[in-house]
Amino acid sequence: MISEMERARHAAERGVILQALRSDYGSKMTSAGTLRRALFLMAQPVTEDGLQFHLNLLADLGYIKIWRVEDAPGYRVDRNTTTRGDRIAFARLQPKGLQLIDGDIEADPSVSF
């Protein structure tokens, strides 16, 4: 069972992820590596697996769009030996995520700012 403190920490991490993607909103997409480095510079370091988890959840909630390695044109399992195909490679803030940040839609307890 996850503690209330742990739940609050995860919600805050998701909020920082959305804010970092907001600063790159004009771009077509942001690489997961760039996002992870930005979080580190924002004093919110997350593990690669932690970032993958948060990005999956945020995508399921409709706040971001994600692209996996296997979504890349020409991706072939037999040619990729370094990265699993199901890993998230890129993300982009969606309008719903921007509305959440701006307070234009109802607050979500799984994301805090």
C-alpha positions as CSV (number, residue, x, y, z in Angstrom):
1,M,0.0,0.0,0.0
2,I,1.3,3.4,-0.9
3,S,1.6,6.0,1.9
4,E,0.0,9.4,1.7
5,M,3.5,11.0,1.6
6,E,4.5,8.8,-1.3
7,R,1.3,9.6,-3.1
8,A,1.9,13.3,-2.7
9,R,5.5,13.0,-3.9
10,H,4.4,11.2,-7.1
11,A,1.7,13.8,-7.7
12,A,4.3,16.6,-7.4
13,E,6.6,14.8,-9.8
14,R,3.8,14.5,-12.3
15,G,3.2,18.3,-11.9
16,V,6.8,19.1,-12.6
17,I,6.8,16.9,-15.6
18,L,3.8,18.7,-17.0
19,Q,5.4,22.1,-16.3
20,A,8.6,21.0,-18.0
21,L,6.7,19.9,-21.1
22,R,4.8,23.2,-21.0
23,S,8.1,25.1,-21.4
24,D,8.6,23.1,-24.5
25,Y,5.0,23.4,-25.8
26,G,6.0,25.0,-29.1
27,S,8.0,21.9,-30.0
28,K,6.6,19.0,-31.9
29,M,7.9,16.6,-29.1
30,T,10.4,16.4,-26.3
31,S,12.7,13.5,-25.9
32,A,12.5,11.5,-22.7
33,G,16.2,12.1,-22.1
34,T,15.9,15.8,-22.4
35,L,12.9,15.8,-20.1
36,R,14.8,13.8,-17.5
37,R,17.7,16.2,-17.6
38,A,15.2,19.2,-17.3
39,L,13.7,17.5,-14.2
40,F,17.1,17.1,-12.7
41,L,17.8,20.8,-13.3
42,M,14.5,21.7,-11.7
43,A,15.6,19.7,-8.5
44,Q,13.1,16.9,-9.3
45,P,15.3,14.0,-10.4
46,V,13.5,10.8,-11.3
47,T,14.7,7.4,-12.3
48,E,14.3,6.4,-15.9
49,D,11.7,3.8,-14.8
50,G,9.9,6.4,-12.6
51,L,9.7,8.7,-15.6
52,Q,8.4,6.0,-17.8
53,F,5.7,5.2,-15.2
54,H,4.7,8.8,-14.9
55,L,4.6,9.4,-18.6
56,N,2.4,6.3,-19.2
57,L,0.0,7.5,-16.5
58,L,-0.1,11.1,-17.8
59,A,-0.8,9.8,-21.3
60,D,-3.6,7.5,-20.0
61,L,-5.1,10.6,-18.4
62,G,-5.0,12.5,-21.7
63,Y,-2.6,15.2,-20.4
64,I,0.3,14.2,-22.8
65,K,0.9,12.3,-25.9
66,I,3.8,9.7,-26.0
67,W,5.8,8.0,-28.7
68,R,7.5,4.8,-28.0
69,V,10.8,3.6,-29.6
70,E,8.8,1.0,-31.6
71,D,6.7,3.8,-33.1
72,A,9.7,5.2,-35.0
73,P,9.7,4.8,-38.7
74,G,11.7,1.8,-39.8
75,Y,12.0,0.3,-36.2
76,R,12.8,-3.4,-36.3
77,V,13.2,-5.5,-33.2
78,D,16.0,-7.5,-34.8
79,R,18.1,-4.3,-35.4
80,N,17.6,-2.7,-32.0
81,T,19.9,-4.1,-29.3
82,T,20.1,-1.2,-26.9
83,T,16.6,0.0,-26.2
84,R,13.4,-1.9,-25.7
85,G,10.7,-1.0,-28.2
86,D,8.1,-0.3,-25.5
87,R,10.2,2.4,-23.9
88,I,8.8,6.0,-24.3
89,A,11.1,8.0,-26.4
90,F,9.2,11.3,-26.8
91,A,6.3,13.2,-25.1
92,R,4.3,16.3,-25.8
93,L,1.9,18.3,-23.6
94,Q,-1.7,18.1,-24.9
95,P,-4.2,20.9,-24.6
96,K,-5.9,19.1,-21.7
97,G,-2.6,19.1,-19.8
98,L,-2.2,22.8,-20.5
99,Q,-5.7,23.4,-19.2
100,L,-4.8,21.4,-16.0
101,I,-1.7,23.5,-15.4
102,D,-3.6,26.8,-16.0
103,G,-6.5,25.7,-13.7
104,D,-9.0,25.8,-16.5
105,I,-10.3,22.3,-15.7
106,E,-11.0,20.6,-12.4
107,A,-7.9,19.7,-10.4
108,D,-6.7,16.1,-10.5
109,P,-5.5,14.6,-7.2
110,S,-2.9,12.5,-9.1
111,V,-1.1,15.7,-10.3
112,S,-0.1,18.6,-8.0
113,F,1.6,21.9,-8.7
